Amino acid sequence: MTEPADLDAVEARRLIGAGELSPVELLESCIERIELVDPALNAMITRAFDRARTEARAAEAAVTAGDPLGPLHGLPVAIKDIQATEGIRTTYGSPDFADNVPTEDDGIVERVRAAGGIVIGKTNVPERSIGANTVNRLFGATGNPFNVDLTCGGSSGGSSVAVATGMAPLATGSDHGGSLRIPACYSGVVGIRATPGVVPNEQRTITQTNYSVQGPIGRTVADAALLLSAIAERTPRTRHDPMAFPLDAASLRARPAQDGAASSDPTEALATLRVAITPDLGGVLVSDSIRRTFERNMTHVKPHVLRMDPHPIDLTEAPDVDWHLRRDVFVTQYAEEAADWDDGFNPNVRATYDSALQTSMADIARARRTQMRLYQAFADIFEDYDLVIAPGVSVSPFPWKHLNPQTIDGHPVENYMAWLALTASLTVVGHPVVALPCGLDEAGMPFGVQVIGRAFGEPVLLDAAMALEAAFAADPLLARPRPDISALTSADSTTRTDGLVVQSQ
């Protein structure tokens, strides 16, 4: 029998609406799962169980009374610990905010609650959410649900682990250079980085940027799309985000999730798709092992689509552009507090900030011009193709005691962003991406791909990603991996910062 905690969000919401599943029953199942597996994982670092129980009882009463129900009604949602939650501790992964209890919700949390979601707790992040890891001085490391000694990626690592293991059916995340996509790939779940501006972010510090994108994590595309539709809603408060353009947020829910009419044969939905594939975006740093896994998996997908062609996409200039634009963002974001950072402060943030102070405006201007040229060239691909598919990560998960891999096939990793070029390069061009589980890599760890669509083309991308997901599920080689819950209950609960290797960049 399926435990309520293991139900997909769309199915759980259907059962709640039909009166066949109590929000209280679902919440208690998730709480039981947290208490069972989180000692080994350290993903849910602040728990809001008492408040959540009160809200679950109210959600149950609303169903009984026949009240209108929101799209997330009664669903527990884990919130990334950089998103402020009224009355619930929000630390940003930093000792400086260890006792911070906000007096109001950030916009994304406000929209989750307005849609009927129940905040179950806060998920772990690196300090200030910078770095593709989930390790900080305040709470320690979050382990990978398939091997607790390895990284779960980041910065939305706690959210991905929580969803993968049934601590919550849905979780929020955010993405600069891969912070939604990398942990989703490493934990075998779905993350969506929408076109910048789709999800309002009232806390952004720069008016127009591809950075600071907030987004959803779910176990399926339909689940993540459901949460995306809720957090993309326009409210009076979203006027504070200059990038939040007019949008029918409900259109972001995947169609089968709305009408229950999924194709019985996934090849029917895929048969008209023209797909461009690239193992390395033209030559960015990717391990040979990941290349082999990607190319093998794509041979299994090719018979289902109309066309699948290797494409000479060239984003090899994008990592340098990303590094320069990231510097610009960091100076804007941290200039008023940098003088107060202590010696143990996140070395990734410090390295980027210090480097920014040595960067000329001419270099920033060149990066912006290159970004525009790369965007236009990438957009042209969609004249001939419906999707681009690339790997989601450059290496298999490595020990969390290293904030980043030390080498890739003998090539040194120059800085904390060098191994993230597969995701960061797509941040530069700003197209929407679905991180989609796609079997296991050669090390037996979860492998994921980035399914990339036309800018502002989320509805079409989500439908295509759902069709791919269904095809993957029918193929044992490509099916979504699931963590062994029983193994996690007996795992050694030592996931912390002991032995952490902090590498100066």
Legacy VTK file of the C-alpha trace (Angstrom):
# vtk DataFile Version 3.0
C-alpha trace
ASCII
DATASET POLYDATA
POINTS 505 float
0.000 0.000 0.000
1.310 3.470 -0.936
1.959 5.704 2.049
0.345 9.157 1.733
3.836 10.693 1.886
4.744 8.867 -1.321
1.777 10.141 -3.335
2.541 12.518 -6.167
1.250 16.004 -5.414
-1.298 16.031 -8.228
-2.772 12.718 -7.079
-2.782 13.777 -3.422
-4.571 17.015 -4.326
-7.160 15.053 -6.360
-7.818 12.728 -3.444
-8.120 15.655 -1.018
-10.602 17.392 -3.293
-12.628 14.193 -3.604
-12.696 13.746 0.168
-10.728 10.496 -0.096
-7.577 11.770 1.640
-7.484 13.991 4.683
-4.942 16.828 4.705
-4.272 15.794 8.309
-3.486 12.228 7.242
-1.139 13.467 4.505
0.648 15.861 6.846
1.141 13.248 9.548
2.554 10.830 6.988
5.076 13.465 5.867
6.002 14.282 9.469
6.539 10.595 10.186
8.812 10.373 7.119
10.825 13.389 8.230
11.372 11.889 11.654
12.310 8.567 10.067
14.886 9.616 7.463
16.019 13.169 8.173
18.454 12.197 10.945
20.579 10.660 8.183
19.974 13.420 5.635
19.693 16.755 7.462
17.415 18.340 4.860
14.571 19.811 6.977
16.504 22.089 9.279
13.518 23.983 10.749
10.207 22.240 11.375
6.822 23.945 11.653
4.781 20.934 12.676
2.478 22.528 15.255
1.395 25.315 12.941
1.115 22.901 10.019
-1.181 20.632 12.050
-3.470 23.552 12.812
-3.595 24.483 9.138
-4.188 20.872 8.070
-7.196 20.626 10.365
-8.553 23.851 8.875
-7.942 22.477 5.366
-9.832 19.316 6.270
-12.757 21.365 7.590
-12.855 23.394 4.372
-13.211 20.216 2.330
-16.020 18.989 4.581
-17.792 22.351 4.332
-17.585 22.365 0.541
-15.559 25.585 0.479
-13.645 26.613 -2.659
-10.239 24.897 -2.640
-6.999 26.327 -4.009
-4.725 24.366 -6.354
-2.407 23.384 -3.479
-5.160 22.865 -0.892
-3.927 20.659 1.939
-0.537 19.876 0.375
2.537 20.155 2.626
5.185 22.361 1.012
8.815 22.649 2.152
10.294 26.140 1.799
13.908 26.853 0.921
15.558 28.610 3.846
16.338 31.792 1.917
12.625 32.573 1.531
11.193 34.406 4.534
8.362 32.716 6.433
6.249 34.699 8.875
6.623 33.247 12.363
9.020 30.511 11.204
12.790 30.828 11.520
14.594 31.876 8.327
18.385 31.709 8.534
19.723 31.927 4.959
22.120 29.211 6.106
24.089 31.803 8.089
24.986 32.089 11.776
24.215 35.808 11.431
20.528 34.910 11.085
20.379 31.905 13.414
17.536 33.403 15.449
15.807 35.374 12.708
12.015 34.973 12.745
10.427 37.143 10.017
7.223 39.071 10.647
5.904 38.507 7.114
6.188 35.989 4.293
8.190 36.595 1.141
5.976 36.819 -1.912
6.621 33.236 -3.012
5.558 31.905 0.398
2.535 34.174 0.473
1.421 32.706 -2.872
1.975 29.129 -1.663
-0.266 29.805 1.331
-2.879 31.614 -0.786
-3.104 28.532 -3.012
-3.803 26.347 0.025
-0.309 24.991 0.605
0.782 24.180 4.166
4.351 25.121 5.133
5.802 22.051 6.824
9.327 23.382 7.388
12.455 24.996 5.963
15.121 23.225 3.910
18.891 23.457 4.119
21.043 25.678 1.879
24.672 26.788 1.609
25.356 30.063 3.389
23.398 32.792 1.572
22.430 30.116 -0.960
25.594 30.507 -3.031
27.348 27.353 -4.220
26.194 24.150 -5.868
26.388 22.364 -2.522
24.225 22.242 0.586
26.704 22.772 3.414
26.856 25.599 5.935
28.363 26.372 9.323
25.008 26.608 11.062
23.440 23.245 10.186
26.158 21.277 8.406
25.718 19.219 5.248
22.675 17.644 3.662
23.450 14.180 2.327
22.401 12.689 -0.976
19.376 10.390 -0.501
21.099 7.696 -2.576
24.378 7.903 -0.607
24.481 10.179 2.429
28.251 10.647 2.156
27.916 12.305 -1.259
26.699 15.768 -2.220
23.078 16.435 -3.062
24.163 19.509 -5.035
22.728 22.897 -4.314
21.798 25.400 -3.488
18.266 23.982 -3.355
19.648 20.704 -2.060
17.522 20.437 1.057
14.364 20.970 -0.989
15.291 18.314 -3.556
16.171 15.765 -0.887
12.953 16.474 1.015
10.825 15.865 -2.082
12.787 12.795 -3.192
12.280 11.078 0.164
8.628 11.953 0.813
9.214 14.584 3.498
6.946 16.821 1.411
5.317 16.360 -1.993
6.476 19.820 -3.107
9.221 22.295 -2.264
10.343 25.730 -3.333
13.811 26.520 -4.629
15.753 29.184 -6.465
18.341 29.276 -9.217
21.312 31.460 -10.142
23.571 29.144 -12.108
21.892 25.782 -11.527
20.593 25.790 -7.969
17.257 24.234 -8.918
18.547 21.977 -11.674
21.685 20.403 -10.183
20.117 19.151 -6.906
17.062 17.936 -8.825
19.332 15.866 -11.065
21.332 14.536 -8.116
18.215 13.497 -6.161
16.099 12.122 -9.005
13.354 14.780 -8.918
12.056 17.531 -11.211
13.078 21.187 -10.984
11.792 23.955 -13.242
13.778 27.096 -14.028
11.197 29.192 -15.834
11.951 32.122 -18.105
13.082 35.008 -15.853
10.024 37.044 -14.876
7.563 34.134 -14.904
7.854 33.682 -11.132
7.813 37.055 -9.366
10.701 37.738 -7.015
10.002 40.848 -4.990
13.373 40.500 -3.215
15.561 40.904 -6.298
18.162 43.678 -6.115
18.647 44.266 -9.858
15.779 45.340 -12.071
16.468 43.190 -15.154
18.525 40.011 -14.751
18.522 36.288 -15.474
19.686 35.679 -11.892
17.657 35.243 -8.693
14.994 33.075 -10.343
12.648 31.231 -7.958
10.980 27.967 -8.878
9.394 24.643 -7.916
10.594 21.126 -7.154
8.358 18.062 -7.425
8.639 14.345 -8.060
6.976 14.644 -11.477
6.677 17.324 -14.135
2.949 17.682 -13.393
3.693 18.159 -9.682
6.345 20.818 -10.299
4.083 22.523 -12.857
1.278 22.620 -10.292
3.501 24.455 -7.812
4.852 26.671 -10.604
1.324 27.788 -11.436
0.764 28.799 -7.804
4.011 30.705 -7.266
3.689 32.473 -10.631
0.320 34.009 -9.705
0.109 37.785 -10.028
-0.973 39.631 -6.880
-0.878 43.310 -5.910
2.465 42.653 -4.239
4.119 41.446 -7.459
4.179 45.050 -8.680
7.409 45.295 -6.680
9.140 43.043 -9.209
9.762 44.942 -12.460
10.277 41.656 -14.300
6.861 40.181 -13.433
5.036 40.629 -16.735
1.275 39.939 -17.156
0.677 36.183 -17.150
-2.127 33.634 -16.887
-0.414 31.507 -14.247
-2.973 28.686 -14.512
-1.717 28.036 -18.062
1.491 26.695 -16.523
-0.221 23.627 -15.116
0.511 20.684 -17.365
-2.629 19.813 -19.315
-2.954 16.177 -18.209
-2.762 17.397 -14.618
-5.823 19.552 -15.291
-8.065 17.243 -17.281
-6.768 13.810 -16.315
-6.323 12.852 -19.965
-2.761 11.633 -20.369
-1.906 9.723 -23.535
-1.757 5.968 -23.015
1.147 5.852 -25.466
3.847 8.475 -24.772
5.223 8.072 -28.317
2.035 9.725 -29.617
2.897 12.987 -27.861
6.571 12.750 -28.831
6.151 11.749 -32.458
5.998 15.334 -33.749
8.912 16.696 -31.701
12.110 17.926 -33.312
14.897 17.583 -30.747
18.423 18.991 -30.777
20.885 17.293 -28.426
24.261 18.401 -27.127
26.459 16.653 -24.552
28.450 19.775 -23.680
26.927 22.944 -25.213
29.770 23.108 -27.684
32.663 22.207 -25.411
32.181 23.201 -21.772
33.685 21.004 -19.059
31.829 17.656 -18.854
33.227 14.306 -17.683
33.580 11.446 -20.139
31.349 9.316 -17.925
28.480 11.814 -18.101
28.912 12.109 -21.868
28.617 8.350 -22.249
25.516 8.185 -20.058
23.872 11.021 -21.955
24.622 9.616 -25.394
23.466 6.126 -24.366
20.213 7.465 -22.948
19.469 9.598 -25.985
19.700 6.534 -28.230
16.745 5.153 -26.238
14.751 8.359 -26.734
15.487 8.861 -30.434
12.969 6.284 -31.758
10.119 8.139 -29.998
10.623 11.570 -31.622
10.281 12.893 -35.141
13.883 14.058 -35.314
16.835 13.950 -32.973
19.980 15.640 -34.218
23.305 16.435 -32.592
23.505 20.221 -32.809
26.593 22.450 -33.059
25.385 24.673 -30.243
28.284 26.774 -29.019
27.945 28.352 -25.588
31.632 28.074 -24.735
31.781 31.839 -24.155
28.890 31.669 -21.709
30.833 30.561 -18.591
33.036 33.659 -18.832
29.951 35.813 -19.370
28.328 34.191 -16.341
31.373 34.871 -14.175
31.357 38.569 -15.117
27.603 39.052 -14.726
27.676 37.179 -11.426
30.272 39.651 -10.172
28.008 42.537 -11.107
25.080 40.959 -9.230
27.154 40.248 -6.143
28.456 43.800 -5.767
24.904 45.114 -5.975
23.617 42.539 -3.501
26.378 42.509 -0.890
28.113 45.913 -0.963
26.443 47.145 2.225
27.462 44.150 4.331
30.757 42.829 2.927
32.863 44.669 5.489
31.177 42.697 8.283
31.835 39.184 6.922
33.850 37.029 9.302
36.727 34.717 8.343
34.479 31.675 8.033
31.943 33.308 5.718
30.969 31.410 2.549
34.167 31.382 0.432
32.142 31.256 -2.793
30.408 34.545 -2.024
33.629 36.167 -0.856
35.608 34.999 -3.897
33.044 36.352 -6.329
32.686 39.648 -4.487
36.428 40.239 -4.143
36.935 39.383 -7.807
34.182 41.815 -8.770
36.016 44.715 -7.155
38.922 44.090 -9.532
36.728 43.897 -12.645
36.493 46.881 -14.985
33.259 48.285 -16.346
34.607 47.610 -19.830
34.805 43.897 -18.997
31.231 43.909 -17.705
30.062 45.729 -20.830
31.774 43.180 -23.085
30.087 40.375 -21.162
26.674 41.976 -21.610
27.193 42.379 -25.358
28.294 38.756 -25.617
25.263 37.662 -23.600
22.969 39.356 -26.109
24.699 37.692 -29.039
24.516 34.275 -27.359
20.831 34.739 -26.531
19.991 35.556 -30.144
21.983 32.633 -31.507
20.390 30.231 -29.027
16.894 31.535 -29.779
17.476 30.826 -33.484
17.759 27.096 -32.712
14.021 27.034 -32.057
13.283 27.945 -35.656
14.199 24.346 -36.533
13.715 22.494 -33.234
11.110 22.288 -30.492
13.478 21.251 -27.702
17.141 21.153 -26.808
18.293 18.400 -24.455
21.617 18.447 -22.591
22.969 16.758 -19.452
22.045 18.395 -16.165
25.387 17.871 -14.417
29.009 17.531 -15.473
30.033 14.895 -12.925
28.482 12.221 -10.753
27.877 13.230 -7.095
31.130 13.557 -5.134
31.802 13.679 -1.354
30.045 16.627 0.287
33.180 17.458 2.270
34.409 19.107 -0.949
32.357 22.142 -1.958
33.081 21.302 -5.604
34.883 18.501 -7.465
38.645 18.930 -7.407
39.243 17.698 -10.961
37.177 16.418 -13.884
38.982 13.720 -15.873
42.279 15.220 -14.738
41.311 18.800 -15.607
41.537 21.096 -12.575
38.353 22.883 -11.542
39.489 26.499 -11.564
36.759 28.009 -9.388
33.462 27.055 -7.793
31.561 27.830 -11.008
33.789 25.954 -13.481
32.027 22.602 -13.023
28.587 24.229 -13.390
28.945 25.404 -16.985
26.175 23.093 -18.247
23.614 24.933 -16.126
25.200 28.376 -15.756
25.527 28.762 -19.535
21.782 28.299 -19.862
21.236 30.938 -17.176
23.126 33.327 -19.459
20.720 32.778 -22.373
17.670 32.725 -20.123
15.513 30.050 -21.742
13.197 27.888 -19.596
14.579 24.542 -18.448
13.027 21.447 -16.921
15.513 19.278 -15.012
14.183 15.773 -15.638
15.305 12.478 -14.023
16.722 10.108 -16.621
17.897 6.889 -14.983
21.259 6.288 -13.328
24.797 7.238 -14.271
27.738 4.853 -14.483
28.325 5.200 -10.734
24.755 4.110 -9.999
23.670 7.587 -8.917
20.709 9.583 -10.275
21.249 11.159 -13.688
19.169 13.989 -15.087
18.855 15.975 -18.267
17.979 19.580 -18.984
15.032 19.900 -21.354
15.175 23.429 -22.772
12.368 25.243 -24.554
11.656 28.473 -26.348
11.811 31.614 -24.178
8.374 32.302 -22.647
7.211 28.957 -24.034
6.608 27.198 -20.713
3.249 25.547 -21.554
4.686 23.834 -24.639
7.869 22.886 -22.781
5.953 21.384 -19.860
3.785 19.259 -22.165
6.882 17.986 -23.973
8.657 17.266 -20.684
5.657 15.264 -19.461
5.688 13.198 -22.640
9.420 12.533 -22.230
8.860 11.625 -18.596
6.232 9.059 -19.597
8.576 7.556 -22.169
11.371 7.407 -19.599
9.063 5.669 -17.118
8.354 2.929 -19.645
12.072 2.209 -20.115
13.881 0.542 -17.160
17.135 2.254 -18.156
15.618 5.750 -18.057
12.997 5.482 -15.293
13.148 7.859 -12.345
15.290 6.368 -9.558
13.808 6.251 -6.077
15.803 6.270 -2.835
15.711 3.274 -0.519
13.826 4.612 2.499
14.648 1.567 4.614
18.362 2.092 3.997
18.087 5.724 5.087
16.462 4.771 8.375
19.537 2.754 9.287
22.147 5.116 7.789
24.760 6.670 10.033
23.464 10.131 10.951
26.807 11.936 10.703
26.010 14.312 7.855
27.578 17.509 9.154
30.701 19.600 8.552
33.287 17.232 10.050
36.095 16.910 7.511
34.775 19.697 5.281
37.429 20.877 2.847
36.981 24.598 2.181
38.830 25.505 -1.002
39.701 29.144 -1.544
38.824 30.338 -5.049
LINES 1 506
505 0 1 2 3 4 5 6 7 8 9 10 11 12 13 14 15 16 17 18 19 20 21 22 23 24 25 26 27 28 29 30 31 32 33 34 35 36 37 38 39 40 41 42 43 44 45 46 47 48 49 50 51 52 53 54 55 56 57 58 59 60 61 62 63 64 65 66 67 68 69 70 71 72 73 74 75 76 77 78 79 80 81 82 83 84 85 86 87 88 89 90 91 92 93 94 95 96 97 98 99 100 101 102 103 104 105 106 107 108 109 110 111 112 113 114 115 116 117 118 119 120 121 122 123 124 125 126 127 128 129 130 131 132 133 134 135 136 137 138 139 140 141 142 143 144 145 146 147 148 149 150 151 152 153 154 155 156 157 158 159 160 161 162 163 164 165 166 167 168 169 170 171 172 173 174 175 176 177 178 179 180 181 182 183 184 185 186 187 188 189 190 191 192 193 194 195 196 197 198 199 200 201 202 203 204 205 206 207 208 209 210 211 212 213 214 215 216 217 218 219 220 221 222 223 224 225 226 227 228 229 230 231 232 233 234 235 236 237 238 239 240 241 242 243 244 245 246 247 248 249 250 251 252 253 254 255 256 257 258 259 260 261 262 263 264 265 266 267 268 269 270 271 272 273 274 275 276 277 278 279 280 281 282 283 284 285 286 287 288 289 290 291 292 293 294 295 296 297 298 299 300 301 302 303 304 305 306 307 308 309 310 311 312 313 314 315 316 317 318 319 320 321 322 323 324 325 326 327 328 329 330 331 332 333 334 335 336 337 338 339 340 341 342 343 344 345 346 347 348 349 350 351 352 353 354 355 356 357 358 359 360 361 362 363 364 365 366 367 368 369 370 371 372 373 374 375 376 377 378 379 380 381 382 383 384 385 386 387 388 389 390 391 392 393 394 395 396 397 398 399 400 401 402 403 404 405 406 407 408 409 410 411 412 413 414 415 416 417 418 419 420 421 422 423 424 425 426 427 428 429 430 431 432 433 434 435 436 437 438 439 440 441 442 443 444 445 446 447 448 449 450 451 452 453 454 455 456 457 458 459 460 461 462 463 464 465 466 467 468 469 470 471 472 473 474 475 476 477 478 479 480 481 482 483 484 485 486 487 488 489 490 491 492 493 494 495 496 497 498 499 500 501 502 503 504
